[in-house]
């Protein structure tokens, strides 16, 4: 799932004139813009819920297309679109105005929902999800920055905490809403139903947002004679080469992981080529960021060991966690034969834990001014929880096992703000906003790699277990293909075969928590080597 926070600075503030404008705008926001703020929060909720909605429905959607093995691409597509959009919105707001960018984001999101609902193939749906991710990023990020423009400075923290609550609520409710709609009226209407709400949000923002938010850096520069001739559009500040290379390299990595999941004697050469292309892409990207880009996507030159370690920790945290979490709904459907709605409730438990952990972390840091000890304890708790899932969930699920998910959520909820605070203390002076942008980029990278790696591992092992367990059964290949690509196909098989499918899935699933546990264990020495943050 995409992570955003009240700390997000991905749209950088406008020039020094912004400071002069604050007194004029803040009273207006204080008097009459509370309704406007809460109206924009509806869009934040929809974007967050849409992200979580697919987590609980991708197995049902992909099964309808008889392409369950490609279902994780629906998750990856959203996060991919979100990831490549992060640096873009930072300059679009400067070039075209915050209000215009937000309206554009709403419009594109509505079109993406229409395209998702009307998709005839899983490829079309995945492409539509890329558009949903890129526009959903704008709906969340731009609102965070607009708060700085229309709210009095002493109230900004309060309203950004409200936005964070809306984010958590969207991620908590999106999964069960998606499961419920899939069980009742079908997954297509889960997308169509968002369109009227988004159109109302678009109309509301177009009418109510102050026109002052459409002022741009270019407009401000034109008012200064010494800059009129030399000032160019902020769009040209984008690291186009870096964005293109980064996006291409991530896409190659996804195809490489998918190829590993279906590796056989006939595909060894193609898989090796993808691996070579990925390594080449990484090298080219690093060279571009070091020697070509004026404003690099990832500021490699300023990376110290400490801040680089925090970026790595985010990739490991989100990657290891999402490798397991993205496969929970298929687990409950295949093992316990639950409905999509009931299966999706596991994500509510996780979200509750994240909320509890976040609040607890904030209180502890506020009183102790320290976060390293809490980080190390949380990594240990996370590792132990995943170990318990590995030990007990491989034999089936019992209701009280949900406590492991709750504790896992609490540990993650503590780690998100604790690592952010630690990263901020390592940031070079004057470079905090650049480091924060890279920090969130690292999170999205983990959210892309994790589900891809988890799905590839699970599909590979599940197919191998089925092939071995079914022995010399007639039409074994057809049955395995149907089982792998339709999440509920086993329900049509005789009871003996259903049990074979169930046990084979349990055998393969156990390696997902094992993978997550190993990743979590790697985090501990990295976090332990960092110095204590002075808050």
Secondary structure as UniProt FT lines:
FT   TURN            6..7
FT   HELIX           17..32
FT   HELIX           34..64
FT   TURN            65..66
FT   HELIX           68..70
FT   HELIX           72..96
FT   HELIX           98..118
FT   HELIX           122..150
FT   HELIX           153..155
FT   HELIX           156..184
FT   HELIX           187..208
FT   HELIX           211..214
FT   HELIX           217..222
FT   HELIX           225..228
FT   TURN            229..230
FT   HELIX           234..237
FT   HELIX           240..261
FT   TURN            265..267
FT   HELIX           268..291
FT   HELIX           300..302
FT   HELIX           305..325
FT   TURN            326..327
FT   HELIX           328..336
FT   HELIX           340..368
FT   HELIX           372..392
FT   HELIX           393..395
FT   HELIX           399..401
FT   HELIX           402..426
FT   TURN            429..430
FT   HELIX           432..469
FT   TURN            470..472
FT   TURN            474..475
FT   HELIX           476..485
FT   TURN            487..488
FT   HELIX           489..492
FT   HELIX           495..529
//
